[in-house]
Amino acid sequence: MNNYPIIHPELTWRLLDSEAVIVSPTSGNIRVLNRTGTEIWQLLADGCEIEKIEMVLVDQYNLSIHQAKVDVSAFLEDLIRCGLIILKSHV
């Protein structure tokens, strides 16, 4: 059984000037993502799996697959820690 990240269902978010602005209605916290973070966020919103997100970064930023894995993992861990995404299990 594999876990995959999804955007926390209680969050509200919008794109403003090519940046994702994320608001938690329960806590009132606001987070603004940079361009790369916004690209990853949009891929999450589209339901992409982690491997697809890594490949997009490899293609977009000419990264090695190793570096893309490290970067995506660190970013997703930060989003989980902040309560912006949650992990769901494939059934």
C-alpha positions as a Markdown table, in Angstrom:
| # | Residue | x | y | z |
|---|---|---|---|---|
| 1 | Met | 0.0 | 0.0 | 0.0 |
| 2 | Asn | 1.5 | 3.4 | -1.1 |
| 3 | Asn | 0.7 | 6.8 | 0.3 |
| 4 | Tyr | 0.1 | 9.8 | -1.9 |
| 5 | Pro | -0.2 | 13.4 | -1.0 |
| 6 | Ile | -3.5 | 15.4 | -1.3 |
| 7 | Ile | -4.3 | 19.0 | -0.5 |
| 8 | His | -6.0 | 19.3 | 2.9 |
| 9 | Pro | -9.7 | 19.5 | 2.1 |
| 10 | Glu | -10.3 | 22.4 | 4.5 |
| 11 | Leu | -7.9 | 24.8 | 2.8 |
| 12 | Thr | -8.8 | 27.5 | 0.4 |
| 13 | Trp | -6.3 | 28.6 | -2.2 |
| 14 | Arg | -6.0 | 30.9 | -5.3 |
| 15 | Leu | -3.4 | 31.8 | -7.8 |
| 16 | Leu | -2.4 | 35.5 | -7.6 |
| 17 | Asp | 0.4 | 36.8 | -9.8 |
| 18 | Ser | 1.7 | 33.3 | -10.5 |
| 19 | Glu | 1.9 | 32.4 | -6.8 |
| 20 | Ala | -0.4 | 30.1 | -4.8 |
| 21 | Val | -1.9 | 31.8 | -1.8 |
| 22 | Ile | -3.2 | 29.2 | 0.7 |
| 23 | Val | -5.5 | 30.1 | 3.5 |
| 24 | Ser | -6.5 | 27.8 | 6.4 |
| 25 | Pro | -10.0 | 28.9 | 7.4 |
| 26 | Thr | -9.8 | 27.1 | 10.8 |
| 27 | Ser | -6.4 | 28.7 | 11.9 |
| 28 | Gly | -6.4 | 31.8 | 9.7 |
| 29 | Asn | -2.8 | 31.0 | 8.6 |
| 30 | Ile | -1.8 | 32.2 | 5.2 |
| 31 | Arg | 1.1 | 30.8 | 3.1 |
| 32 | Val | 2.3 | 32.1 | -0.2 |
| 33 | Leu | 4.3 | 29.7 | -2.4 |
| 34 | Asn | 7.1 | 30.7 | -4.8 |
| 35 | Arg | 6.9 | 29.8 | -8.5 |
| 36 | Thr | 8.3 | 26.3 | -8.0 |
| 37 | Gly | 6.2 | 25.6 | -5.0 |
| 38 | Thr | 3.2 | 26.8 | -6.9 |
| 39 | Glu | 4.0 | 24.4 | -9.8 |
| 40 | Ile | 4.2 | 21.5 | -7.4 |
| 41 | Trp | 1.0 | 22.7 | -5.6 |
| 42 | Gln | -0.9 | 22.8 | -8.9 |
| 43 | Leu | 0.3 | 19.3 | -9.8 |
| 44 | Leu | -0.9 | 18.1 | -6.4 |
| 45 | Ala | -4.3 | 19.8 | -7.1 |
| 46 | Asp | -4.4 | 17.9 | -10.4 |
| 47 | Gly | -3.9 | 14.6 | -8.5 |
| 48 | Cys | -0.4 | 13.9 | -9.8 |
| 49 | Glu | 1.7 | 11.3 | -8.0 |
| 50 | Ile | 5.1 | 12.1 | -6.5 |
| 51 | Glu | 7.0 | 10.4 | -9.4 |
| 52 | Lys | 5.2 | 12.6 | -11.9 |
| 53 | Ile | 6.0 | 15.7 | -9.9 |
| 54 | Glu | 9.6 | 14.7 | -9.8 |
| 55 | Met | 9.7 | 14.2 | -13.6 |
| 56 | Val | 8.2 | 17.6 | -14.2 |
| 57 | Leu | 11.0 | 19.2 | -12.1 |
| 58 | Val | 13.6 | 17.2 | -14.0 |
| 59 | Asp | 12.2 | 18.5 | -17.3 |
| 60 | Gln | 11.5 | 22.1 | -16.2 |
| 61 | Tyr | 14.7 | 22.8 | -14.2 |
| 62 | Asn | 17.1 | 20.4 | -15.8 |
| 63 | Leu | 17.6 | 18.6 | -12.4 |
| 64 | Ser | 19.0 | 15.1 | -11.9 |
| 65 | Ile | 16.3 | 12.6 | -10.8 |
| 66 | His | 18.1 | 12.4 | -7.5 |
| 67 | Gln | 18.0 | 16.1 | -6.9 |
| 68 | Ala | 14.3 | 16.2 | -7.9 |
| 69 | Lys | 13.5 | 13.4 | -5.4 |
| 70 | Val | 15.4 | 15.2 | -2.6 |
| 71 | Asp | 13.7 | 18.6 | -3.4 |
| 72 | Val | 10.2 | 17.2 | -3.7 |
| 73 | Ser | 10.5 | 15.1 | -0.6 |
| 74 | Ala | 11.7 | 18.1 | 1.5 |
| 75 | Phe | 8.9 | 20.4 | 0.1 |
| 76 | Leu | 6.2 | 17.8 | 0.7 |
| 77 | Glu | 7.5 | 17.2 | 4.3 |
| 78 | Asp | 7.3 | 20.9 | 4.9 |
| 79 | Leu | 3.7 | 21.0 | 3.6 |
| 80 | Ile | 2.8 | 18.0 | 5.8 |
| 81 | Arg | 4.4 | 19.6 | 8.8 |
| 82 | Cys | 2.3 | 22.8 | 8.2 |
| 83 | Gly | -0.9 | 20.8 | 7.7 |
| 84 | Leu | -1.3 | 21.9 | 4.1 |
| 85 | Ile | -1.3 | 18.4 | 2.7 |
| 86 | Ile | -2.1 | 15.0 | 4.1 |
| 87 | Leu | -1.1 | 11.5 | 3.0 |
| 88 | Lys | -3.8 | 9.1 | 1.8 |
| 89 | Ser | -3.4 | 5.4 | 1.2 |
| 90 | His | -4.0 | 3.7 | -2.1 |
| 91 | Val | -6.4 | 0.9 | -1.5 |
